[in-house]
Amino acid sequence: MGAPKFIDIPAAWYGDKMMVNKDLWTYNLTEIDIAELEHAADSFNNLSLPLGKISKENFPLPKFADFLQKTQNELRKGIGFKLIRGLPVSRYEPKTYSTIFCGIGSHLGSARSQNAAGHLLGHVRDIGSDVNNPNSRIYQTTARQSFHTDSCDVVGLLCLKEAMKGGDSMLASSVTAYNEIAKRRPDLVRYLFDDVATDRRGEVPEGQRPFFTIPVFNWYKDYLTCIYQRNYIESAQRFKSAPKLSVQQKEALDLLDSIVNEPGIHLEMRLKPGDLQFVYNHSLLHDRTSFTDWPDPDQKRHLLRLWLALPEDRPLPPCFSQRYGQVDIGNRGGVVTKETILHAPFDA
């Protein structure tokens, strides 16, 4: 595998230390920032273009763009996440807050399809999906998700409404998890670099199997890159052609799960309406606690989501093409099937 026994980079952080250094990862929008974002949204919407055509050229941010450029670099090479607070979403129509969110995303990277339907703008909310159905997407339920990565360089969220109880965001460094496993159980490290089947949950690209086989940890061109979704690894075992998990692999995965769930390892935060969160998937894992929603349908928990491909990002190993379609920097990731038509729905 070739990975060092200890990786010392900014993304190898501990949650308890991050909790007492919120200034490292939190930014509060100013009135000047908000006015610039609103002006850019009005300018774009006056062009009468579909939202999927938004770009940093037609969503100009003369001053705020510098902050987003620094944020992009922090995602790639720094601690790997950013919380931006204070967008006054309650005073906007869906078209306006969706345009602002996608416009911010366009300054960070290029939007990718999040499902077979081709949604560039995703909607994270409970739609009553059966969490026990192997083709369900867990984010469309009220259940705890478990720590995982998404199939893109960066995932972004904009909170529109929070749950009545629960639904808190959780982040953990996969680099820290690797370091801890290497320290506590060096005999198990190698098994996290073996191929493991992960269920595509019914969204199968043309010519591909209903699962992909990529190791949880990958050491490539001096980068440790993680791709992980334990629930989907478990459900992939239903396929006869999927490689079966060995006893050692299961033990290694159990240890990984145990470590990232330790209070001192992960970071927990509650996203409030108007909060934007951007997370770098290659070095961080994210999760969400279970939640109880409001009885009023108009008040139910609702977040918008973006999947982004970053320019000038790290190289990914060729095996990632099974999931990312291709590994070309700036043009990779997402879910594309034969029926996919790219679009950005305001409500879905």
C-alpha positions in Angstrom: 0.0 0.0 0.0 2.9 2.4 0.6 1.2 4.8 3.0 3.2 6.2 5.9 2.4 5.1 9.5 1.4 8.6 10.4 0.1 11.5 8.2 0.6 15.0 9.6 -1.5 17.4 7.5 -4.0 20.1 8.5 -6.9 17.8 7.7 -5.7 15.4 10.4 -7.6 17.2 13.1 -9.5 16.1 16.3 -13.1 17.2 17.0 -12.5 18.3 20.5 -9.8 20.7 19.5 -11.9 22.1 16.6 -14.8 22.8 19.0 -12.6 25.3 20.9 -11.3 26.9 17.7 -14.5 27.7 15.8 -13.0 30.8 14.2 -10.9 28.4 12.1 -13.9 27.1 10.3 -16.7 29.6 10.7 -17.4 32.8 8.7 -20.3 35.1 9.4 -21.6 36.9 6.3 -21.6 40.7 6.4 -24.3 42.9 5.0 -21.9 43.8 2.2 -21.4 40.1 1.4 -25.2 39.5 1.3 -25.9 42.6 -0.9 -23.2 41.3 -3.4 -24.8 37.8 -3.4 -28.3 39.2 -3.9 -27.1 41.5 -6.8 -25.3 38.6 -8.5 -28.5 36.5 -8.2 -30.6 39.2 -9.7 -28.1 39.6 -12.5 -28.1 35.9 -13.3 -31.9 35.5 -13.2 -32.3 38.5 -15.6 -30.4 36.4 -18.1 -33.2 33.8 -18.1 -30.8 30.9 -18.2 -31.4 27.5 -16.6 -29.8 27.3 -13.2 -27.5 24.5 -14.4 -25.8 27.1 -16.6 -24.6 29.2 -13.7 -20.9 30.0 -13.6 -18.6 32.4 -11.8 -18.6 34.5 -15.0 -22.3 35.1 -15.0 -22.5 35.2 -11.2 -19.9 37.8 -10.6 -18.7 38.5 -7.0 -16.2 41.3 -7.2 -15.2 41.1 -3.5 -16.6 37.9 -2.1 -14.9 35.8 -4.8 -11.6 36.3 -3.0 -13.0 34.7 0.2 -14.4 31.8 -1.8 -11.0 31.3 -3.5 -9.4 31.0 -0.1 -12.2 28.6 1.0 -11.5 26.5 -2.0 -7.9 26.2 -1.0 -8.8 25.5 2.6 -11.0 22.6 1.4 -8.3 21.1 -0.7 -5.2 21.7 1.4 -6.4 22.8 4.8 -8.8 21.4 7.4 -11.2 20.4 4.7 -14.5 22.2 5.7 -16.1 25.6 6.1 -19.3 26.9 7.8 -20.7 30.1 6.3 -23.5 31.6 8.4 -26.1 34.2 8.0 -27.7 34.0 4.6 -31.3 35.4 5.2 -33.1 32.6 3.4 -36.4 33.4 5.0 -36.8 36.6 2.9 -36.1 34.9 -0.4 -38.1 33.0 -2.9 -36.8 29.5 -3.8 -35.4 30.8 -7.0 -33.3 33.4 -5.2 -31.8 31.2 -2.5 -31.2 28.4 -5.0 -29.4 30.8 -7.3 -27.2 32.2 -4.5 -26.3 28.7 -3.4 -25.5 27.5 -6.9 -23.6 30.7 -7.6 -21.4 30.3 -4.6 -20.8 26.7 -5.6 -19.8 27.8 -9.1 -16.9 29.8 -7.6 -15.7 26.7 -5.7 -16.1 24.1 -8.5 -18.4 22.6 -11.1 -21.7 21.0 -10.1 -22.2 17.3 -10.6 -25.3 15.1 -10.8 -26.3 13.7 -7.5 -28.6 10.9 -8.6 -29.9 9.1 -11.7 -32.5 11.9 -12.2 -29.6 14.3 -13.0 -30.2 16.7 -10.1 -27.4 19.2 -9.9 -29.2 20.8 -7.0 -30.3 18.2 -4.4 -33.0 18.4 -1.8 -32.2 16.7 1.5 -35.4 15.9 3.4 -37.5 13.0 4.6 -39.8 11.7 1.9 -40.8 8.6 3.8 -38.3 6.2 2.1 -38.0 2.8 3.7 -34.6 2.8 5.4 -34.5 -1.0 5.1 -34.9 -0.9 1.3 -31.5 -1.6 -0.2 -32.3 0.9 -3.0 -33.3 3.7 -0.7 -31.1 6.8 -0.1 -30.7 7.2 3.6 -30.7 11.0 3.4 -34.4 10.8 2.3 -35.3 9.3 5.7 -35.2 10.5 9.3 -32.6 7.8 10.3 -29.0 8.3 11.4 -26.8 8.2 8.3 -23.5 6.9 9.7 -20.1 8.4 8.7 -19.6 8.3 5.0 -18.2 10.2 1.9 -20.2 11.4 -1.1 -19.2 10.6 -4.7 -17.6 14.0 -5.4 -14.7 16.2 -4.4 -16.8 18.5 -2.2 -20.4 18.4 -0.8 -22.1 21.6 0.0 -25.3 22.1 2.1 -27.6 25.1 2.5 -30.0 24.8 5.5 -33.5 26.1 4.8 -35.3 24.6 7.8 -34.0 22.6 10.7 -35.7 19.6 12.4 -37.8 19.9 15.5 -35.3 17.7 17.3 -32.0 16.2 16.1 -30.6 16.2 12.5 -27.3 17.6 13.6 -24.3 17.6 11.3 -21.2 15.5 12.2 -17.8 15.6 10.7 -14.7 13.5 11.2 -11.2 13.4 9.7 -10.6 10.2 7.8 -6.9 11.0 8.0 -7.1 11.1 11.8 -9.0 7.8 11.7 -6.2 6.3 9.7 -3.6 7.5 12.1 -5.5 6.1 15.0 -6.0 2.7 13.4 -2.3 2.6 12.5 -1.4 3.4 16.1 -3.9 1.1 17.9 -4.2 -1.9 15.5 -1.4 -1.7 12.9 -2.2 -5.3 12.0 -5.6 -4.2 10.6 -4.5 -1.3 8.5 -3.7 -3.3 5.4 -7.3 -4.6 5.1 -8.6 -1.1 4.6 -6.6 -0.9 1.4 -8.2 -4.1 0.0 -11.0 -3.9 -2.6 -14.4 -3.7 -1.0 -17.8 -3.8 -2.8 -20.1 -0.8 -2.3 -23.8 -0.9 -3.4 -24.9 1.6 -6.0 -28.4 1.4 -4.6 -30.1 0.9 -8.0 -28.4 3.8 -9.7 -26.2 1.8 -12.1 -24.3 3.6 -15.0 -24.4 1.9 -18.3 -22.1 -1.1 -18.6 -21.3 -1.1 -14.8 -22.1 -3.6 -12.1 -24.7 -2.8 -9.4 -21.7 -2.2 -7.0 -18.2 -0.8 -7.3 -15.0 -2.1 -5.8 -12.8 0.6 -4.4 -10.7 0.3 -1.2 -11.8 2.4 1.8 -8.3 3.9 2.0 -6.2 4.6 -1.1 -2.6 5.8 -1.1 -1.9 7.4 -4.5 0.6 10.1 -5.6 1.4 10.8 -1.9 -2.3 11.4 -1.0 -4.4 9.4 1.4 -8.0 9.4 -0.1 -11.0 7.8 1.6 -14.3 6.6 0.1 -16.7 5.0 2.5 -20.3 4.2 3.2 -20.6 1.3 5.6 -24.4 0.8 5.1 -23.8 0.4 1.4 -20.9 -1.9 1.9 -23.1 -4.1 3.9 -26.0 -4.1 1.4 -23.6 -4.9 -1.5 -23.1 -8.3 0.1 -26.5 -9.2 -1.3 -25.0 -9.5 -4.8 -23.6 -13.0 -5.5 -20.8 -11.5 -7.7 -19.7 -9.1 -5.0 -16.4 -10.0 -3.2 -17.3 -11.1 0.3 -15.9 -9.3 3.4 -13.3 -11.2 5.3 -13.3 -11.5 9.0 -10.3 -9.1 9.1 -12.0 -6.6 6.8 -15.1 -6.6 9.1 -12.9 -6.1 12.1 -11.1 -3.2 10.4 -14.3 -1.5 9.4 -15.8 -1.9 12.9 -12.7 -0.2 14.3 -13.0 2.6 11.8 -16.6 3.1 12.7 -15.8 3.0 16.4 -13.0 5.6 16.2 -15.0 8.2 14.2 -17.8 7.9 16.6 -15.6 8.8 19.6 -16.5 12.2 21.0 -13.0 13.5 20.9 -12.5 12.5 17.2 -15.6 13.9 15.5 -17.1 17.4 15.5 -20.8 18.0 15.9 -22.7 21.2 14.8 -26.3 22.2 14.2 -27.0 23.9 10.9 -29.5 26.7 11.3 -31.5 28.3 8.4 -29.1 30.3 6.3 -26.0 28.2 7.2 -23.9 26.9 4.3 -21.5 24.0 5.0 -18.8 22.8 2.5 -16.9 19.5 3.2 -14.0 17.9 1.3 -14.9 14.3 0.8 -11.4 12.9 0.2 -10.1 13.7 3.7 -13.3 14.0 5.8 -16.3 11.8 6.6 -19.7 13.4 7.3 -22.8 12.1 9.1 -26.2 13.3 10.4 -27.9 12.3 13.6 -31.5 10.9 13.4 -34.2 13.5 13.8 -37.8 14.1 14.7 -39.6 16.5 12.2 -42.3 19.1 12.7 -45.9 17.9 12.2 -46.5 21.0 9.9 -45.4 20.0 6.4 -44.3 23.6 5.7 -41.8 23.5 8.6 -40.2 20.1 7.9 -36.4 19.9 7.8 -35.1 20.9 4.4 -31.6 21.4 3.1 -30.2 22.0 -0.4 -27.2 20.1 -1.5 -24.4 20.5 -4.1 -21.8 18.0 -5.3 -18.8 19.8 -6.7 -15.7 18.9 -8.7 -12.8 21.1 -7.7 -10.2 22.6 -10.1 -6.5 21.9 -9.3 -7.5 19.1 -7.0 -5.5 16.0 -6.0 -5.2 13.1 -8.4 -7.4 10.1 -7.7 -6.4 6.5 -8.4 -7.8 4.9 -11.6 -10.1 2.6 -9.6 -12.2 5.7 -8.7 -13.5 5.9 -12.3 -15.9 3.1 -11.4 -17.8 5.6 -9.2 -16.7 9.0 -10.5 -17.1 8.1 -14.2 -13.7 9.5 -14.8 -10.9 10.9 -12.7 -10.0 14.0 -14.7 -9.4 16.8 -12.2 -12.2 19.4 -12.4 -14.6 17.1 -14.3 -15.3 14.0 -12.2 -17.8 12.6 -9.7 -21.6 12.4 -9.5 -24.1 9.8 -10.6 -24.9 9.4 -14.3 -26.9 6.6 -15.9 -28.3 6.1 -19.4 -31.5 8.0 -18.5 -29.8 10.9 -16.8 -30.7 14.4 -17.9 -28.9 17.2 -16.0 -31.0 19.9 -14.4 -31.3 21.9 -11.2 -34.8 21.7 -9.8 -35.9 24.4 -7.3 -38.2 21.9 -5.7 -37.8 18.1 -5.9 
